[in-house]
Amino acid sequence: MRPHPAQTEKMDMANLRCEFRDAAAERAFLRHHLAMTQAQLRVTFIFCSLFYLCFAASDMAWLGYSPRTAMLMGARLAVAGVALGGLIVLRRRPGSIPVTRGVASVVEIAGAAGFLLIAALRPAEFSLHAISMAIVVIVIYIYIPNRLLYAAAIAAPATLGFIALAARLGELRRVELGTMAALLTLTNLFGYVAARRYQLLLRDEYKAQMVLKNLSVRDPLTGCYNRRHLHEQLLETEIARAQRYRLCLTVIMSDLDHFKAVNDTYGHNGGDAVLQRFGALLQSMTRDGVDSVVRYGGEEFLLILPETDLDGGALLAERLRHALAATPVEHEGRQIAITASFGVASIDFATSAHDAHLNMIAAADELLYAAKNGGRNRVCTRQLV
């Protein structure tokens, strides 16, 4: 991952669709809330099924026993069946974001279409149906978690369809029809505004959580991971994965040469500028989302390179060494020339001893000091077995 400024940009939101502009950030948000989203869908689907089935009694009260009553019961059972089918799909695909959204949209469409059919088969009660239509709109916008644009694309046409049916079958006076249309339009508007506010609040909360999490695992000066995160989670996770799949794992310990002289000559602000430049260089030349850069302490940085052998680690270290030496750090109109030394240790878990990884960082540290003692601005490497 990259430093916090880039992460902040990824958390920018598109106000119209109420989602993060960055697709990866939006997917991470949806993944974070997936269990809660599916729980809400399950509750809403069950409630909607009961809502449709219980009102079958009103069909009987208004129409008595008739073929039309049977058609209404079929429509209600179909809507309940789609909702219950959605529950089965969610149970079988609990980790899929596209499936979750697809299920939500299908149930919304089925519910809206089923209600329009019910209204068409009971045309004498359009004034009462308008109340139920308003409830359907609110449920689509607020109580069924879905993309806001999808909800609007379903609720608005359903409302227009209901108004068209009322105009054709409802035998309403023009003023009654106009009032109904105005109230349902306001219902859509308020539903959209409420859903929009809810979506933005959820993402603002998630953004705050990610910022706090980022601060807890990263060095505030350089944006690299901190040593606490390295020992609490990062190193153990990468070693366990490399062991499980019998992969190579390489670490690079690096240290800025003569850093005390930089602080003495240019002050601590100059030293901080050098550290920031070095941290940014390390992150820019490693694989985002794969490699990890850790500020190990002071001017020492540790790189963890999954699925990288010794040759790959040595090549990266040489590229980093040359890039740093070739680009002086600008600070207050002055050029600060800086170099670094590197120790590279690698393990191939397909062939190494079971406990070879226990001293991996210590081995890289020894190699770093061998590079220092060998004249600095160089790379020392070792394959651990």
TAJO-V169280 format. One record per pair of residues at least 6 apart in sequence whose ideal C-beta (glycine too) atoms are under 7 Angstrom apart, sorted by sequence separation. I is the first residue (numbers start at 1). J is the second residue. If there is no record, write none. Layout:
BEGIN
[[I	J] [I	J]]
END
This chain:
BEGIN
[[13	19] [20	26] [63	69] [93	99] [166	172] [218	224] [295	301] [296	302] [13	20] [14	21] [19	26] [119	126] [218	225] [219	226] [242	249] [286	293] [294	301] [328	335] [329	336] [371	378] [13	21] [217	225] [218	226] [262	270] [263	271] [293	301] [294	302] [305	313] [328	336] [371	379] [11	20] [12	21] [20	29] [60	69] [217	226] [225	234] [262	271] [328	337] [329	338] [347	356] [371	380] [10	20] [59	69] [89	99] [90	100] [119	129] [141	151] [167	177] [239	249] [283	293] [293	303] [347	357] [370	380] [140	151] [166	177] [238	249] [282	293] [10	22] [217	229] [259	271] [262	274] [291	303] [292	304] [59	72] [90	103] [291	304] [347	360] [367	380] [10	24] [11	25] [59	73] [89	103] [140	154] [141	155] [166	180] [279	293] [291	305] [324	338] [325	339] [367	381] [10	25] [140	155] [324	339] [345	360] [367	382] [56	72] [279	295] [290	306] [324	340] [56	73] [86	103] [115	132] [163	180] [286	303] [115	133] [137	155] [163	181] [256	274] [345	363] [282	301] [321	340] [345	364] [363	382] [56	76] [86	106] [344	364] [86	107] [115	136] [163	184] [282	303] [321	342] [343	364] [363	384] [137	159] [162	184] [256	278] [279	301] [320	342] [343	365] [345	367] [53	76] [278	301] [343	366] [344	367] [52	76] [82	106] [83	107] [112	136] [275	299] [343	367] [360	384] [82	107] [111	136] [159	184] [317	342] [343	368] [133	159] [342	368] [52	79] [53	80] [317	344] [341	368] [343	370] [52	80] [82	110] [112	140] [343	371] [356	384] [133	162] [159	188] [342	371] [356	385] [314	344] [341	371] [49	80] [79	110] [285	316] [313	344] [341	372] [79	111] [108	140] [156	188] [352	384] [353	385] [155	188] [313	346] [352	385] [49	83] [285	319] [310	344] [48	83] [49	84] [79	114] [285	320] [341	376] [344	379] [78	114] [108	144] [155	191] [310	346] [341	377] [107	144] [309	346] [339	376] [341	378] [342	379] [343	380] [344	381] [345	382] [346	383] [347	384] [45	83] [76	114] [108	146] [282	320] [285	323] [339	377] [346	384] [75	114] [281	320] [309	348] [345	384] [104	144] [126	166] [152	192] [259	299] [45	86] [104	145] [105	146] [45	87] [75	117] [104	146] [112	154] [116	158] [281	323] [75	118] [108	151] [119	162] [256	299] [281	324] [126	170] [151	195] [255	299] [42	87] [101	146] [105	150] [109	154] [116	161] [120	165] [255	300] [72	118] [101	147] [108	154] [112	158] [116	162] [119	165] [123	169] [126	172] [254	300] [278	324] [123	170] [148	195] [253	300] [254	301] [42	90] [148	196] [41	90] [72	121] [105	154] [116	165] [120	169] [138	187] [142	191] [253	302] [71	121] [130	180] [134	184] [137	187] [141	191] [133	184] [137	188] [141	192] [148	199] [221	272] [251	302] [252	303] [38	90] [142	194] [251	303] [277	329] [325	377] [68	121] [134	187] [138	191] [141	194] [142	195] [222	275] [251	304] [252	305] [130	184] [137	191] [141	195] [221	275] [222	276] [251	305] [221	276] [224	279] [250	305] [274	329] [38	94] [142	198] [223	279] [273	329] [321	377] [222	279] [249	306] [234	292] [250	308] [273	331] [321	379] [224	283] [247	306] [248	307] [250	309] [302	361] [62	122] [247	307] [248	308] [250	310] [248	309] [252	313] [270	331] [318	379] [38	100] [41	103] [45	107] [52	114] [250	312] [274	336] [278	340] [317	379] [34	97] [37	100] [41	104] [48	111] [62	125] [250	313] [230	294] [242	306] [252	316] [274	338] [241	306] [252	317] [266	331] [314	379] [31	97] [34	100] [238	304] [270	336] [30	97] [225	292] [227	294] [314	381] [225	293] [238	306] [266	334] [224	293] [225	294] [226	295] [227	296] [235	304] [27	97] [224	294] [227	297] [234	304] [266	336] [224	295] [310	381] [230	302] [222	295] [310	383] [262	336] [219	295] [262	338] [224	301] [256	338] [257	339] [257	340] [256	340] [257	341] [255	340] [254	340] [255	341] [254	341] [254	342] [252	342] [253	343] [48	139] [252	344] [250	344] [251	345] [250	346] [248	346] [249	347] [44	143] [248	347] [44	144] [248	348] [249	349] [247	349] [41	144] [246	349] [41	145] [246	350] [40	145] [243	349] [242	349] [37	145] [251	360] [251	361] [253	364] [252	364] [253	365] [251	364] [255	368] [253	368] [239	357] [257	376] [257	377] [18	148] [17	148] [17	149] [33	202] [29	203] [32	206] [29	206] [18	196] [18	199] [18	200] [20	203] [13	200] [13	203] [11	207] [7	214] [4	214] [4	218] [4	223] [3	223] [3	283] [2	283] [2	288] [1	288] [1	289]]
END
